Amino acid sequence: MRLESLELLHVKLPLNHFFQTSFGKFYERNLVILKGESNMGVVYGEAPSLIGPFYTYETTLTTLHIIKDFLSKKILKKDFEDINSVHEAMNFVRGHNIAKSGIDTLFYNIKSLELNKSLSKTIGGTRSFIESGVSLGIQNSINDLLIRIQDSLDQGFKRIKIKVKKGWDIEVLKQVRDAFPSIKLMVDANSSYTLKDINLLKKFDKYDLIMIEQPLGFNDILDHAKLQKEINTPICLDESIHTVDHARHAIELNACKIINIKIARVGGVYPAIKIHDLCKENGMPVWCGGMLESGVGQAFAIAIASLPNFSLPGDVAPSNRYFKEDLIKPLIRLDKGRIIVPTSPGLGFEVDEEKIKKYLVNTIKIS
């Protein structure tokens, strides 16, 4: 595998509907698309950091900086035998997993083309389709949320995840369960609570939730272990799992019963597979979370979600769910709550260069 040159494409995609979490409201999505010239031709990857340091310390601008000024110097014009050696070359940079994931996805695109296999088959995927859930942000009113849930169910989504925070939790859950008593429901707190809120969090148990995602600190494992002993609802860890070791620590401490694997958060497809395998060995289910990636990033999420231990519907969604226009063709589509896993080598989709030009903010060329 060899990458000769690289373009970093900063794009800004408008959202169909604002997306609000405990840390803010977004009307558009800034993304870094990587376009590389390789030994197998043009390949693409994605680094979906946020515009500000809200989810992690990484931002769109730091991602561009780290790839341009550091990572590119170790990976351009060099021959790599496997993906592991690519990650060894990137290890001199501490952290910055989202930036590293952009490089990782580029090389998985190359590897898929070299093997003449789909991304899914390249990494050992076993599914021909994946089930899709939807993540709904905090709305202007509970009634607005109920309308959006019904719309999502009408579209066929297999699972509903809603964002919660203090003041937008128990009454919301009560009204959602009253309206939809049997849906598969999970909540995502994005670190909105502390151990002082144990009595409040215990009230979540009565609403038959699949899980509560990351209720406590974004870097915490220990306090989650204390909380899991006190509540029946399974805890799912997200933000605090950045490495395979973090996943191992969470398993050994019984800090959670489920782990959300986001390719970008853990540094790419390669470490995501390692976390998947570790959880599988320990009987812990995983699911594929999303970061509002474009279709480029979602192509890799579809592949990873085809691995056998991804037993819960993930956040991989059809293109029109979040974006007014996507960067790929054909678009990702939902069929009875399922997304077909592509079978062609490479990305599995064609990147729409005209759409990239339409939403391009800036280009950085590296050779």
C-alpha positions in Angstrom: 0.0 0.0 0.0 1.4 3.4 -1.0 0.0 6.9 -0.8 1.7 9.4 -3.1 -0.2 12.6 -2.4 -3.1 13.9 -0.3 -5.8 16.5 -0.4 -7.6 17.6 2.7 -11.1 18.9 1.8 -12.9 20.9 4.5 -16.6 20.8 3.6 -19.6 22.2 5.4 -22.8 20.3 4.9 -26.2 21.8 5.9 -28.4 19.6 8.0 -32.1 18.9 7.4 -32.9 19.7 11.0 -30.9 21.2 13.8 -29.2 18.6 16.0 -28.9 19.4 19.7 -27.1 17.6 22.4 -26.2 18.6 26.0 -23.3 20.6 24.6 -24.9 22.6 21.9 -27.1 23.0 18.8 -25.8 22.5 15.2 -27.3 23.5 11.9 -24.5 22.3 9.7 -21.7 19.8 9.8 -18.1 20.6 9.2 -16.1 17.6 8.0 -12.6 16.8 6.7 -12.7 14.5 3.6 -9.3 13.0 2.7 -8.6 12.4 -1.0 -5.5 10.4 -1.8 -3.6 9.4 -4.9 -2.5 5.8 -4.2 -1.0 2.8 -5.9 -4.6 1.7 -6.6 -5.7 5.1 -7.9 -7.8 7.7 -6.1 -9.1 6.8 -2.6 -11.1 8.6 0.0 -11.4 8.7 3.8 -13.0 10.9 6.4 -12.1 12.5 9.7 -15.4 13.7 11.3 -14.2 16.0 14.1 -16.5 18.8 15.2 -16.0 22.5 14.6 -15.4 23.0 18.3 -13.9 20.9 21.2 -17.3 19.7 22.4 -17.2 15.9 22.0 -13.4 15.5 22.2 -10.6 18.1 22.2 -10.2 17.7 18.5 -11.7 20.2 16.1 -11.9 20.6 12.3 -8.9 22.9 12.4 -6.8 20.7 14.7 -7.5 17.8 12.4 -6.3 19.6 9.4 -3.2 20.8 11.3 -2.3 17.3 12.7 -2.7 15.5 9.3 -0.9 18.2 7.3 2.0 19.0 9.6 2.6 15.7 11.3 0.8 12.5 10.1 1.3 13.1 6.4 5.1 13.3 6.8 5.1 9.7 8.1 2.7 8.1 5.6 3.2 9.7 2.2 5.4 8.0 -0.4 6.1 5.0 1.9 5.3 1.4 1.2 3.2 -0.3 3.9 2.7 -4.1 4.1 -0.4 -3.9 6.3 -2.6 -1.5 8.3 -0.8 -2.3 11.6 2.4 -0.7 10.1 0.4 2.4 9.2 -0.7 2.8 12.8 2.9 2.2 14.0 4.0 5.0 11.8 1.3 7.3 13.3 2.1 6.4 16.9 4.5 9.3 17.4 1.4 11.6 17.6 -0.3 11.2 21.0 -4.0 11.1 20.8 -5.7 12.9 17.9 -7.7 9.7 17.1 -10.0 11.4 14.7 -7.2 12.7 12.6 -5.6 9.2 12.6 -8.9 7.6 11.7 -8.9 9.7 8.5 -5.5 8.2 7.5 -6.7 4.7 8.6 -9.8 4.8 6.4 -7.7 5.9 3.4 -5.5 2.8 3.7 -8.5 0.5 4.2 -9.8 1.9 1.0 -6.5 1.0 -0.7 -6.4 -2.5 1.0 -9.9 -3.3 -0.2 -9.0 -2.4 -3.8 -5.7 -4.4 -3.6 -7.6 -7.5 -2.4 -10.5 -6.9 -4.8 -12.9 -7.4 -1.9 -15.5 -5.2 -0.4 -14.6 -3.2 2.8 -16.8 -5.6 4.7 -15.1 -8.8 3.4 -11.7 -7.1 3.8 -12.2 -6.8 7.6 -14.1 -10.1 8.1 -17.7 -8.8 8.0 -20.4 -11.5 8.0 -23.6 -9.6 7.3 -25.2 -8.7 4.0 -27.3 -5.9 5.7 -27.2 -4.0 9.0 -30.1 -2.7 11.0 -30.3 1.0 11.5 -31.4 3.1 14.5 -31.8 6.8 14.7 -30.4 9.4 17.1 -32.7 12.3 17.9 -31.3 15.4 19.5 -33.0 17.6 22.1 -36.0 19.2 20.6 -37.8 22.5 21.2 -40.6 20.6 23.0 -41.6 17.1 24.0 -44.4 17.2 21.5 -41.8 18.0 18.7 -39.8 15.0 19.9 -42.8 12.7 19.8 -43.5 13.8 16.3 -39.9 13.1 15.2 -40.0 9.6 16.9 -43.2 8.7 15.0 -41.7 10.0 11.8 -38.6 7.8 12.4 -40.7 4.8 13.1 -42.7 5.4 9.9 -39.4 5.4 8.0 -38.6 1.9 9.5 -35.8 2.7 12.0 -35.3 -0.3 14.3 -34.3 1.6 17.4 -34.7 5.1 18.8 -32.0 7.0 20.7 -32.8 10.3 22.4 -30.5 12.8 23.9 -31.1 13.6 27.6 -29.7 16.1 30.1 -30.8 17.5 33.5 -34.2 19.0 33.0 -34.8 17.1 29.8 -35.0 13.6 31.1 -37.6 12.0 33.4 -40.7 13.8 32.1 -39.4 13.3 28.5 -39.0 9.5 29.1 -42.5 9.3 30.8 -44.2 10.9 27.8 -42.2 9.0 25.2 -43.0 5.7 27.0 -46.7 6.6 27.3 -46.8 7.3 23.6 -44.5 4.4 22.5 -44.7 1.7 25.1 -42.9 -1.1 23.1 -40.2 0.6 21.0 -36.5 -0.2 21.4 -35.4 2.9 23.2 -32.0 4.1 24.5 -30.8 7.5 25.9 -27.6 9.3 25.5 -26.5 11.7 28.2 -23.2 12.9 26.8 -21.8 13.2 30.3 -24.6 15.4 31.7 -24.7 13.8 35.2 -22.5 13.0 38.2 -22.6 10.4 41.0 -24.5 13.0 43.0 -27.4 12.2 40.6 -27.7 8.5 41.5 -31.2 8.9 42.8 -32.3 10.6 39.6 -30.6 8.1 37.4 -32.2 5.2 39.3 -35.6 6.6 38.0 -34.5 5.7 34.5 -34.9 2.0 35.4 -38.7 2.1 35.1 -38.6 3.1 31.4 -37.3 -0.2 30.0 -34.3 1.3 28.3 -31.8 -0.7 26.2 -29.1 1.4 27.8 -28.1 4.8 29.1 -25.1 6.0 27.2 -22.2 7.9 28.9 -24.1 9.4 31.8 -21.0 10.5 33.7 -17.7 12.2 32.9 -16.4 12.0 29.3 -13.1 10.5 30.5 -14.4 8.4 33.3 -14.5 4.6 33.8 -14.3 4.2 37.6 -17.4 6.3 38.6 -19.4 4.5 35.9 -18.5 1.2 37.6 -19.9 2.6 40.8 -23.0 3.8 39.1 -23.6 0.5 37.3 -23.8 -1.3 40.6 -26.6 1.0 41.7 -28.9 1.0 38.6 -30.4 -1.8 36.5 -30.3 0.0 33.2 -27.2 -1.1 31.3 -24.6 1.6 31.0 -23.0 2.0 27.6 -19.7 3.7 27.4 -18.8 6.0 24.5 -16.6 9.1 25.0 -14.4 7.4 27.6 -13.4 4.5 25.3 -10.5 5.8 23.1 -8.3 2.7 23.0 -8.4 -1.1 23.4 -6.9 -0.7 26.9 -9.8 1.6 27.9 -12.2 -1.1 26.7 -10.3 -3.7 28.7 -10.4 -1.5 31.8 -14.1 -1.0 31.5 -14.7 -4.7 31.1 -12.5 -5.6 34.1 -14.2 -3.0 36.3 -17.7 -3.9 35.2 -18.1 -0.2 34.3 -20.7 -1.0 31.6 -22.6 -3.7 29.9 -22.3 -2.4 26.3 -19.7 -0.4 24.4 -20.4 2.0 21.6 -17.7 1.8 18.9 -17.2 4.9 16.8 -14.5 4.5 14.2 -13.3 8.0 14.5 -13.3 8.2 18.3 -11.0 5.1 18.6 -8.6 6.0 15.8 -9.8 4.1 12.8 -11.2 0.8 11.6 -8.1 -1.1 12.8 -8.5 -0.3 16.5 -12.3 -0.6 16.2 -11.8 -4.2 15.1 -9.6 -4.9 18.1 -12.2 -3.5 20.5 -14.9 -5.5 18.8 -12.9 -8.7 19.2 -12.1 -8.0 22.8 -15.7 -7.4 23.6 -16.8 -10.5 21.7 -14.3 -12.6 23.8 -15.8 -11.2 27.0 -19.4 -11.6 26.0 -20.1 -7.8 25.8 -22.3 -6.6 22.9 -21.2 -3.6 20.9 -22.9 -1.3 18.4 -21.7 1.2 15.9 -22.2 4.8 16.9 -22.2 7.8 14.5 -20.8 11.3 14.4 -23.0 12.6 11.7 -20.5 11.5 9.1 -21.0 12.1 5.4 -21.6 9.0 3.2 -17.8 8.7 2.9 -17.4 8.1 6.6 -20.6 6.0 6.8 -19.2 3.6 4.1 -16.6 2.5 6.7 -19.2 2.4 9.5 -21.4 0.1 7.4 -18.5 -2.2 6.9 -17.5 -2.3 10.6 -21.2 -2.9 11.6 -21.2 -6.0 9.5 -18.9 -7.7 12.0 -20.6 -10.4 14.1 -20.6 -8.8 17.6 -22.4 -5.7 16.4 -25.6 -7.1 17.7 -27.6 -3.9 18.3 -28.9 -1.4 15.7 -26.3 1.3 15.1 -26.4 4.9 14.2 -25.6 4.4 10.5 -28.4 6.2 8.7 -29.7 6.8 5.2 -28.1 9.9 3.5 -31.3 11.9 3.6 -31.8 11.4 7.4 -29.4 14.2 8.4 -28.1 15.9 5.3 -29.9 18.0 2.6 -27.3 16.6 0.2 -24.7 13.8 0.7 -21.2 13.4 -0.9 -21.8 10.0 -2.4 -23.8 8.3 -5.1 -25.9 6.2 -5.0 -27.1 7.5 -1.7 -27.3 5.3 1.4 -31.0 4.1 1.6 -33.1 2.5 4.2 -35.2 -0.6 3.3 -37.5 -1.8 6.1 -35.1 -0.6 8.7 -32.0 -2.2 7.0 -29.1 -0.8 5.0 -27.5 -3.1 2.4 -23.8 -3.7 2.9 -22.0 -2.9 -0.4 -20.2 -5.8 -2.2 -17.9 -3.9 -4.6 -14.3 -3.3 -3.8 -13.2 0.1 -2.4 -15.5 2.6 -0.8 -18.6 0.8 -2.2 -20.0 4.2 -3.4 -18.9 6.8 -5.9 -17.8 10.1 -4.4 -19.7 13.0 -5.9 -17.0 15.6 -6.8 -19.6 18.2 -7.7 -21.2 18.0 -4.3 -17.7 18.4 -2.7 -17.1 21.5 -4.8 -20.5 22.9 -3.8 -19.8 22.6 -0.1 -16.1 23.1 -0.1 -14.7 25.6 2.5 -11.0 25.0 1.9 -8.5 22.6 0.3 -5.0 21.7 1.5 -2.8 19.8 -0.9 0.1 17.8 0.4 2.6 15.9 -1.8 
